[in-house]
Amino acid sequence: MRVTQTMISNNMLRNLGSSYSKLDKYNEQLASGKKISRPSDDPVIAMKGIYYRSDVTQVEQYKRNLSEGYMWIESSDDALDKVTQSLQRMRELAVNGANETNSVSSRQALAAEIKQLITHVGSVANTQVGDKYIFNGLNTTQPPVNMTVNTAADGQISLTGTFPDGTTYNPFNVEVSRGVSVSVNTDPNNMFDQTTLDKLVALHNGLQTNNTTVINNGISDLDSILNNVLTARTKIGATENRIDMIDDRLGTQEIIANRIMSDNEDADIEKVITDLKTQESVHNAALGVGARIIQPSLLDFLR
């Protein structure tokens, strides 16, 4: 086959174009740090990348869910800690009021403080995380306690609008892993319901009316309510421990998922630099050879 100067020039230009394409590929990998810049570069890497990125995104979402769960748990525990302090203070006042040496006015002064503590317990029941009430199950937009303190002429009080007795408690679940949900709120029954708050009201009224029998019964009621609150706090602690373990596992999963995604997508920078320098040397050599090939002109052939 007869090889002409045009054929040599065309082949040389085609090979130079291919060399430029390789240089562009290595430059792009070096600049982006990725093996591919479009799915057509390697469909297998692109397809796997979709699944790996989905795994990373899921883990990141679960960690965000955990953050919300931590807020609910910590807020609930803090609220019940305030309730515990209030109940313990009420018990101190009740024990003091049960002493027979107290005068009527002294017991009424103790009743005045208990009245304030009852109001405080009602306000703690309406604790919010963001704009959600944490002690009202799934009904997070409505406060569980709308307490109104009614004072009679003799100083006794009554409550209206508190959390109804026997209200069905619907847990607020947070998905913390695939197919795994954790309840992060606390059952308000036996802590903020009408019966419980009425027991506190009875203690107040016993002090107000100087009735030691009611005061002693109120001490027993306070012990029972305190036990309910401590039981709820124990459950909160158990839930928090579980969330901690899930958080540790998600942290490990996130590291693994990111490593797998990196192995699939990220370019080996050392290898890319080596390939780029090699291709630059090959390209420069090709340019030098091409310059010598296309240098002769028609006059050179006529000499």
VEXBANU-861673 format. One record per residue (C-alpha): residue in three letters; chain; x, y, z. Coordinates in pm, whole numbers. Last residue first. Layout:
% VEXBANU-861673
@resn = ALA	chain = A	u = X	v = Y	w = Z .
...
***
This chain:
% VEXBANU-861673
@resn = ARG	chain = A	u = 1606	v = 1851	w = -482 .
@resn = LEU	chain = A	u = 1247	v = 1802	w = -590 .
@resn = PHE	chain = A	u = 1139	v = 1625	w = -266 .
@resn = ASP	chain = A	u = 1261	v = 1915	w = -50 .
@resn = LEU	chain = A	u = 1081	v = 2157	w = -281 .
@resn = LEU	chain = A	u = 755	v = 1977	w = -214 .
@resn = SER	chain = A	u = 800	v = 2035	w = 164 .
@resn = PRO	chain = A	u = 972	v = 1835	w = 431 .
@resn = GLN	chain = A	u = 877	v = 1936	w = 793 .
@resn = ILE	chain = A	u = 575	v = 1706	w = 832 .
@resn = ILE	chain = A	u = 774	v = 1415	w = 973 .
@resn = ARG	chain = A	u = 1015	v = 1619	w = 1181 .
@resn = ALA	chain = A	u = 740	v = 1812	w = 1354 .
@resn = GLY	chain = A	u = 547	v = 1490	w = 1411 .
@resn = VAL	chain = A	u = 844	v = 1335	w = 1588 .
@resn = GLY	chain = A	u = 873	v = 1630	w = 1824 .
@resn = LEU	chain = A	u = 497	v = 1649	w = 1887 .
@resn = ALA	chain = A	u = 489	v = 1276	w = 1958 .
@resn = ALA	chain = A	u = 775	v = 1313	w = 2205 .
@resn = ASN	chain = A	u = 592	v = 1597	w = 2379 .
@resn = HIS	chain = A	u = 278	v = 1384	w = 2402 .
@resn = VAL	chain = A	u = 465	v = 1083	w = 2539 .
@resn = SER	chain = A	u = 630	v = 1298	w = 2804 .
@resn = GLU	chain = A	u = 297	v = 1463	w = 2894 .
@resn = GLN	chain = A	u = 135	v = 1118	w = 2908 .
@resn = THR	chain = A	u = 396	v = 1000	w = 3156 .
@resn = LYS	chain = A	u = 351	v = 1313	w = 3369 .
@resn = LEU	chain = A	u = -27	v = 1263	w = 3367 .
@resn = ASP	chain = A	u = -3	v = 891	w = 3444 .
@resn = THR	chain = A	u = 220	v = 964	w = 3744 .
@resn = ILE	chain = A	u = -8	v = 1242	w = 3867 .
@resn = VAL	chain = A	u = -314	v = 1015	w = 3828 .
@resn = LYS	chain = A	u = -140	v = 731	w = 4013 .
@resn = GLU	chain = A	u = -58	v = 954	w = 4310 .
@resn = ILE	chain = A	u = -409	v = 1103	w = 4305 .
@resn = ASP	chain = A	u = -588	v = 766	w = 4313 .
@resn = ALA	chain = A	u = -925	v = 896	w = 4200 .
@resn = ASP	chain = A	u = -1226	v = 901	w = 4427 .
@resn = GLU	chain = A	u = -1545	v = 733	w = 4311 .
@resn = ASN	chain = A	u = -1559	v = 368	w = 4423 .
@resn = ASP	chain = A	u = -1304	v = 376	w = 4702 .
@resn = SER	chain = A	u = -1457	v = 702	w = 4828 .
@resn = MET	chain = A	u = -1807	v = 553	w = 4834 .
@resn = ILE	chain = A	u = -1676	v = 254	w = 5029 .
@resn = ARG	chain = A	u = -1496	v = 482	w = 5273 .
@resn = ASN	chain = A	u = -1802	v = 705	w = 5316 .
@resn = ALA	chain = A	u = -2023	v = 404	w = 5390 .
@resn = ILE	chain = A	u = -1772	v = 259	w = 5638 .
@resn = ILE	chain = A	u = -1731	v = 587	w = 5827 .
@resn = GLU	chain = A	u = -2107	v = 644	w = 5834 .
@resn = GLN	chain = A	u = -2169	v = 289	w = 5955 .
@resn = THR	chain = A	u = -1927	v = 341	w = 6244 .
@resn = GLY	chain = A	u = -2101	v = 664	w = 6347 .
@resn = LEU	chain = A	u = -2437	v = 491	w = 6307 .
@resn = ARG	chain = A	u = -2323	v = 222	w = 6550 .
@resn = ASP	chain = A	u = -2211	v = 478	w = 6807 .
@resn = ASP	chain = A	u = -2542	v = 666	w = 6773 .
@resn = ILE	chain = A	u = -2736	v = 341	w = 6815 .
@resn = MET	chain = A	u = -2548	v = 276	w = 7139 .
@resn = ASP	chain = A	u = -2619	v = 628	w = 7264 .
@resn = ILE	chain = A	u = -2985	v = 594	w = 7165 .
@resn = ARG	chain = A	u = -3009	v = 279	w = 7376 .
@resn = ASN	chain = A	u = -2855	v = 456	w = 7674 .
@resn = GLU	chain = A	u = -3099	v = 747	w = 7628 .
@resn = THR	chain = A	u = -3393	v = 507	w = 7625 .
@resn = ALA	chain = A	u = -3277	v = 347	w = 7951 .
@resn = GLY	chain = A	u = -3236	v = 690	w = 8110 .
@resn = ILE	chain = A	u = -3584	v = 795	w = 7999 .
@resn = LYS	chain = A	u = -3727	v = 475	w = 8146 .
@resn = THR	chain = A	u = -3558	v = 557	w = 8477 .
@resn = ARG	chain = A	u = -3697	v = 911	w = 8459 .
@resn = ALA	chain = A	u = -4049	v = 770	w = 8424 .
@resn = THR	chain = A	u = -3994	v = 547	w = 8729 .
@resn = LEU	chain = A	u = -3867	v = 849	w = 8924 .
@resn = VAL	chain = A	u = -4182	v = 1042	w = 8831 .
@resn = ASN	chain = A	u = -4409	v = 756	w = 8939 .
@resn = ASN	chain = A	u = -4218	v = 717	w = 9268 .
@resn = LEU	chain = A	u = -4254	v = 1089	w = 9333 .
@resn = ILE	chain = A	u = -4629	v = 1057	w = 9278 .
@resn = SER	chain = A	u = -4652	v = 772	w = 9531 .
@resn = ASP	chain = A	u = -4444	v = 957	w = 9790 .
@resn = LEU	chain = A	u = -4655	v = 1269	w = 9734 .
@resn = ASP	chain = A	u = -4973	v = 1069	w = 9794 .
@resn = SER	chain = A	u = -4834	v = 942	w = 10124 .
@resn = ILE	chain = A	u = -4752	v = 1298	w = 10230 .
@resn = GLY	chain = A	u = -5099	v = 1411	w = 10121 .
@resn = ASN	chain = A	u = -5256	v = 1152	w = 10348 .
@resn = ASN	chain = A	u = -5066	v = 1311	w = 10637 .
@resn = ILE	chain = A	u = -5193	v = 1656	w = 10534 .
@resn = VAL	chain = A	u = -5550	v = 1531	w = 10501 .
@resn = THR	chain = A	u = -5535	v = 1397	w = 10857 .
@resn = THR	chain = A	u = -5369	v = 1719	w = 10978 .
@resn = ASN	chain = A	u = -5659	v = 1942	w = 10866 .
@resn = ASN	chain = A	u = -5558	v = 2306	w = 10924 .
@resn = THR	chain = A	u = -5796	v = 2435	w = 10654 .
@resn = GLN	chain = A	u = -5521	v = 2578	w = 10430 .
@resn = LEU	chain = A	u = -5286	v = 2290	w = 10502 .
@resn = GLY	chain = A	u = -5552	v = 2038	w = 10405 .
@resn = ASN	chain = A	u = -5643	v = 2251	w = 10104 .
@resn = HIS	chain = A	u = -5288	v = 2240	w = 9977 .
@resn = LEU	chain = A	u = -5267	v = 1866	w = 10028 .
@resn = ALA	chain = A	u = -5597	v = 1819	w = 9845 .
@resn = VAL	chain = A	u = -5462	v = 2028	w = 9554 .
@resn = LEU	chain = A	u = -5163	v = 1797	w = 9529 .
@resn = LYS	chain = A	u = -5398	v = 1500	w = 9514 .
@resn = ASP	chain = A	u = -5602	v = 1682	w = 9251 .
@resn = LEU	chain = A	u = -5286	v = 1713	w = 9042 .
@resn = THR	chain = A	u = -5250	v = 1336	w = 9035 .
@resn = THR	chain = A	u = -5618	v = 1274	w = 8960 .
@resn = GLN	chain = A	u = -5628	v = 1528	w = 8675 .
@resn = ASP	chain = A	u = -5328	v = 1386	w = 8494 .
@resn = PHE	chain = A	u = -4978	v = 1537	w = 8506 .
@resn = MET	chain = A	u = -4773	v = 1259	w = 8666 .
@resn = ASN	chain = A	u = -4981	v = 941	w = 8677 .
@resn = ASN	chain = A	u = -5034	v = 968	w = 8299 .
@resn = PRO	chain = A	u = -4784	v = 1193	w = 8120 .
@resn = ASP	chain = A	u = -4627	v = 902	w = 7927 .
@resn = THR	chain = A	u = -4284	v = 1021	w = 7815 .
@resn = ASN	chain = A	u = -4147	v = 1102	w = 7470 .
@resn = VAL	chain = A	u = -3860	v = 951	w = 7269 .
@resn = SER	chain = A	u = -4011	v = 627	w = 7140 .
@resn = VAL	chain = A	u = -3745	v = 459	w = 6927 .
@resn = SER	chain = A	u = -3785	v = 333	w = 6572 .
@resn = VAL	chain = A	u = -3592	v = 64	w = 6385 .
@resn = GLY	chain = A	u = -3683	v = -45	w = 6031 .
@resn = ARG	chain = A	u = -3366	v = 108	w = 5883 .
@resn = SER	chain = A	u = -3212	v = 304	w = 6167 .
@resn = VAL	chain = A	u = -3303	v = 584	w = 6405 .
@resn = GLU	chain = A	u = -3668	v = 632	w = 6312 .
@resn = VAL	chain = A	u = -3817	v = 857	w = 6581 .
@resn = ASN	chain = A	u = -4137	v = 752	w = 6754 .
@resn = PHE	chain = A	u = -4378	v = 977	w = 6946 .
@resn = PRO	chain = A	u = -4571	v = 737	w = 7170 .
@resn = ASN	chain = A	u = -4951	v = 750	w = 7178 .
@resn = TYR	chain = A	u = -5084	v = 767	w = 7534 .
@resn = THR	chain = A	u = -5455	v = 708	w = 7562 .
@resn = THR	chain = A	u = -5606	v = 944	w = 7816 .
@resn = GLY	chain = A	u = -5690	v = 757	w = 8135 .
@resn = ASP	chain = A	u = -5747	v = 1071	w = 8341 .
@resn = PRO	chain = A	u = -5773	v = 1396	w = 8145 .
@resn = PHE	chain = A	u = -5473	v = 1638	w = 8150 .
@resn = THR	chain = A	u = -5587	v = 1950	w = 8340 .
@resn = GLY	chain = A	u = -5869	v = 2184	w = 8243 .
@resn = THR	chain = A	u = -5994	v = 2271	w = 8589 .
@resn = LEU	chain = A	u = -5821	v = 2287	w = 8925 .
@resn = SER	chain = A	u = -5952	v = 2359	w = 9275 .
@resn = ILE	chain = A	u = -5828	v = 2584	w = 9556 .
@resn = GLN	chain = A	u = -5904	v = 2646	w = 9924 .
@resn = GLY	chain = A	u = -5858	v = 3001	w = 10052 .
@resn = ASP	chain = A	u = -6186	v = 3020	w = 10246 .
@resn = ALA	chain = A	u = -6348	v = 3230	w = 9974 .
@resn = ALA	chain = A	u = -6258	v = 2977	w = 9707 .
@resn = THR	chain = A	u = -5957	v = 2996	w = 9471 .
@resn = ASN	chain = A	u = -5977	v = 2846	w = 9123 .
@resn = VAL	chain = A	u = -5649	v = 2745	w = 8959 .
@resn = THR	chain = A	u = -5681	v = 2699	w = 8582 .
@resn = MET	chain = A	u = -5465	v = 2437	w = 8417 .
@resn = ASN	chain = A	u = -5453	v = 2388	w = 8044 .
@resn = VAL	chain = A	u = -5231	v = 2080	w = 8060 .
@resn = PRO	chain = A	u = -5133	v = 1861	w = 7765 .
@resn = PRO	chain = A	u = -5055	v = 2161	w = 7543 .
@resn = GLN	chain = A	u = -5172	v = 2105	w = 7183 .
@resn = THR	chain = A	u = -4948	v = 2086	w = 6877 .
@resn = THR	chain = A	u = -4768	v = 1767	w = 6980 .
@resn = ASN	chain = A	u = -5074	v = 1546	w = 6972 .
@resn = LEU	chain = A	u = -4859	v = 1241	w = 6909 .
@resn = GLY	chain = A	u = -4805	v = 1187	w = 7281 .
@resn = ASN	chain = A	u = -4882	v = 1493	w = 7493 .
@resn = PHE	chain = A	u = -4575	v = 1532	w = 7715 .
@resn = ILE	chain = A	u = -4327	v = 1664	w = 7456 .
@resn = TYR	chain = A	u = -4524	v = 1963	w = 7330 .
@resn = LYS	chain = A	u = -4385	v = 2056	w = 6989 .
@resn = ASP	chain = A	u = -4293	v = 2408	w = 6870 .
@resn = GLY	chain = A	u = -3918	v = 2370	w = 6921 .
@resn = VAL	chain = A	u = -3902	v = 2120	w = 7201 .
@resn = GLN	chain = A	u = -4184	v = 2222	w = 7433 .
@resn = THR	chain = A	u = -4257	v = 2184	w = 7806 .
@resn = ASN	chain = A	u = -4629	v = 2200	w = 7887 .
@resn = ALA	chain = A	u = -4603	v = 1966	w = 8187 .
@resn = VAL	chain = A	u = -4350	v = 2212	w = 8332 .
@resn = SER	chain = A	u = -4629	v = 2473	w = 8351 .
@resn = GLY	chain = A	u = -4852	v = 2239	w = 8551 .
@resn = VAL	chain = A	u = -4566	v = 2157	w = 8790 .
@resn = HIS	chain = A	u = -4511	v = 2531	w = 8841 .
@resn = THR	chain = A	u = -4879	v = 2588	w = 8922 .
@resn = ILE	chain = A	u = -4858	v = 2313	w = 9184 .
@resn = LEU	chain = A	u = -4541	v = 2474	w = 9324 .
@resn = GLN	chain = A	u = -4718	v = 2810	w = 9357 .
@resn = LYS	chain = A	u = -5004	v = 2649	w = 9550 .
@resn = ILE	chain = A	u = -4751	v = 2467	w = 9766 .
@resn = GLU	chain = A	u = -4601	v = 2802	w = 9863 .
@resn = ALA	chain = A	u = -4940	v = 2941	w = 9972 .
@resn = ALA	chain = A	u = -5017	v = 2619	w = 10159 .
@resn = LEU	chain = A	u = -4703	v = 2664	w = 10371 .
@resn = ALA	chain = A	u = -4826	v = 3013	w = 10469 .
@resn = GLN	chain = A	u = -5166	v = 2860	w = 10550 .
@resn = ARG	chain = A	u = -4992	v = 2608	w = 10773 .
@resn = SER	chain = A	u = -4817	v = 2885	w = 10964 .
@resn = SER	chain = A	u = -5141	v = 3084	w = 10999 .
@resn = VAL	chain = A	u = -5317	v = 2786	w = 11153 .
@resn = SER	chain = A	u = -5036	v = 2733	w = 11403 .
@resn = ASN	chain = A	u = -4774	v = 2465	w = 11376 .
@resn = THR	chain = A	u = -4679	v = 2267	w = 11688 .
@resn = GLU	chain = A	u = -4871	v = 1963	w = 11567 .
@resn = ASN	chain = A	u = -4613	v = 1895	w = 11296 .
@resn = ALA	chain = A	u = -4795	v = 1787	w = 10982 .
@resn = GLY	chain = A	u = -4712	v = 2123	w = 10820 .
@resn = ASN	chain = A	u = -4338	v = 2053	w = 10835 .
@resn = VAL	chain = A	u = -4390	v = 1714	w = 10674 .
@resn = ALA	chain = A	u = -4610	v = 1881	w = 10412 .
@resn = LEU	chain = A	u = -4353	v = 2156	w = 10345 .
@resn = GLU	chain = A	u = -4076	v = 1901	w = 10300 .
@resn = ARG	chain = A	u = -4306	v = 1695	w = 10082 .
@resn = MET	chain = A	u = -4387	v = 1998	w = 9867 .
@resn = ARG	chain = A	u = -4013	v = 2064	w = 9825 .
@resn = GLN	chain = A	u = -3964	v = 1705	w = 9713 .
@resn = LEU	chain = A	u = -4249	v = 1746	w = 9467 .
@resn = SER	chain = A	u = -4099	v = 2064	w = 9322 .
@resn = GLN	chain = A	u = -3752	v = 1908	w = 9291 .
@resn = THR	chain = A	u = -3899	v = 1603	w = 9121 .
@resn = VAL	chain = A	u = -4096	v = 1823	w = 8880 .
@resn = LYS	chain = A	u = -3777	v = 2013	w = 8792 .
@resn = ASP	chain = A	u = -3602	v = 1681	w = 8728 .
@resn = LEU	chain = A	u = -3903	v = 1577	w = 8522 .
@resn = ALA	chain = A	u = -3847	v = 1875	w = 8294 .
@resn = ASP	chain = A	u = -3473	v = 1805	w = 8263 .
@resn = ASP	chain = A	u = -3539	v = 1441	w = 8178 .
@resn = SER	chain = A	u = -3797	v = 1536	w = 7917 .
@resn = SER	chain = A	u = -3569	v = 1798	w = 7762 .
@resn = GLU	chain = A	u = -3282	v = 1550	w = 7747 .
@resn = ILE	chain = A	u = -3496	v = 1283	w = 7585 .
@resn = TRP	chain = A	u = -3664	v = 1517	w = 7336 .
@resn = MET	chain = A	u = -3338	v = 1687	w = 7238 .
@resn = TYR	chain = A	u = -3158	v = 1353	w = 7206 .
@resn = GLY	chain = A	u = -3435	v = 1226	w = 6977 .
@resn = GLU	chain = A	u = -3394	v = 1533	w = 6756 .
@resn = SER	chain = A	u = -3022	v = 1463	w = 6730 .
@resn = LEU	chain = A	u = -3100	v = 1099	w = 6659 .
@resn = ASN	chain = A	u = -3315	v = 1201	w = 6364 .
@resn = ARG	chain = A	u = -3020	v = 1400	w = 6227 .
@resn = LYS	chain = A	u = -2805	v = 1088	w = 6267 .
@resn = TYR	chain = A	u = -3067	v = 886	w = 6082 .
@resn = GLN	chain = A	u = -3059	v = 1140	w = 5798 .
@resn = GLU	chain = A	u = -2678	v = 1115	w = 5772 .
@resn = VAL	chain = A	u = -2703	v = 735	w = 5764 .
@resn = GLN	chain = A	u = -2961	v = 751	w = 5485 .
@resn = THR	chain = A	u = -2752	v = 994	w = 5281 .
@resn = VAL	chain = A	u = -2444	v = 771	w = 5310 .
@resn = ASP	chain = A	u = -2643	v = 466	w = 5195 .
@resn = SER	chain = A	u = -2793	v = 659	w = 4902 .
@resn = ARG	chain = A	u = -2445	v = 777	w = 4805 .
@resn = TYR	chain = A	u = -2331	v = 415	w = 4790 .
@resn = TYR	chain = A	u = -2629	v = 314	w = 4577 .
@resn = ILE	chain = A	u = -2584	v = 598	w = 4326 .
@resn = GLY	chain = A	u = -2206	v = 545	w = 4320 .
@resn = LYS	chain = A	u = -2254	v = 184	w = 4218 .
@resn = MET	chain = A	u = -2433	v = 298	w = 3903 .
@resn = ALA	chain = A	u = -2172	v = 565	w = 3821 .
@resn = ILE	chain = A	u = -1882	v = 326	w = 3876 .
@resn = VAL	chain = A	u = -2046	v = 71	w = 3643 .
@resn = PRO	chain = A	u = -2138	v = 334	w = 3382 .
@resn = ASP	chain = A	u = -1774	v = 447	w = 3342 .
@resn = ASP	chain = A	u = -1707	v = 770	w = 3148 .
@resn = SER	chain = A	u = -2067	v = 772	w = 3025 .
@resn = PRO	chain = A	u = -2184	v = 851	w = 3378 .
@resn = ARG	chain = A	u = -2007	v = 1189	w = 3378 .
@resn = SER	chain = A	u = -1704	v = 1331	w = 3565 .
@resn = ILE	chain = A	u = -1529	v = 1003	w = 3637 .
@resn = LYS	chain = A	u = -1243	v = 893	w = 3862 .
@resn = LYS	chain = A	u = -1288	v = 1186	w = 4098 .
@resn = GLY	chain = A	u = -1033	v = 1422	w = 4257 .
@resn = SER	chain = A	u = -1185	v = 1707	w = 4059 .
@resn = ALA	chain = A	u = -863	v = 1879	w = 3943 .
@resn = LEU	chain = A	u = -651	v = 1564	w = 3915 .
@resn = GLN	chain = A	u = -926	v = 1369	w = 3743 .
@resn = GLU	chain = A	u = -984	v = 1657	w = 3500 .
@resn = ASN	chain = A	u = -612	v = 1685	w = 3422 .
@resn = TYR	chain = A	u = -593	v = 1309	w = 3368 .
@resn = LYS	chain = A	u = -883	v = 1313	w = 3124 .
@resn = ASP	chain = A	u = -759	v = 1625	w = 2943 .
@resn = LEU	chain = A	u = -417	v = 1468	w = 2895 .
@resn = LYS	chain = A	u = -585	v = 1154	w = 2760 .
@resn = SER	chain = A	u = -788	v = 1359	w = 2515 .
@resn = TYR	chain = A	u = -476	v = 1553	w = 2408 .
@resn = SER	chain = A	u = -306	v = 1221	w = 2329 .
@resn = SER	chain = A	u = -605	v = 1109	w = 2123 .
@resn = GLY	chain = A	u = -589	v = 1436	w = 1931 .
@resn = LEU	chain = A	u = -215	v = 1387	w = 1877 .
@resn = ASN	chain = A	u = -288	v = 1039	w = 1742 .
@resn = ARG	chain = A	u = -541	v = 1180	w = 1498 .
@resn = LEU	chain = A	u = -303	v = 1458	w = 1393 .
@resn = MET	chain = A	u = -21	v = 1206	w = 1327 .
@resn = ASN	chain = A	u = -251	v = 978	w = 1133 .
@resn = ASN	chain = A	u = -364	v = 1272	w = 919 .
@resn = SER	chain = A	u = -6	v = 1385	w = 858 .
@resn = ILE	chain = A	u = 109	v = 1034	w = 762 .
@resn = MET	chain = A	u = -184	v = 991	w = 527 .
@resn = THR	chain = A	u = -118	v = 1330	w = 371 .
@resn = GLN	chain = A	u = 251	v = 1244	w = 316 .
@resn = THR	chain = A	u = 144	v = 938	w = 123 .
@resn = VAL	chain = A	u = 165	v = 571	w = 208 .
@resn = ARG	chain = A	u = 126	v = 341	w = -97 .
@resn = MET	chain = A	u = 0	v = 0	w = 0 .
***
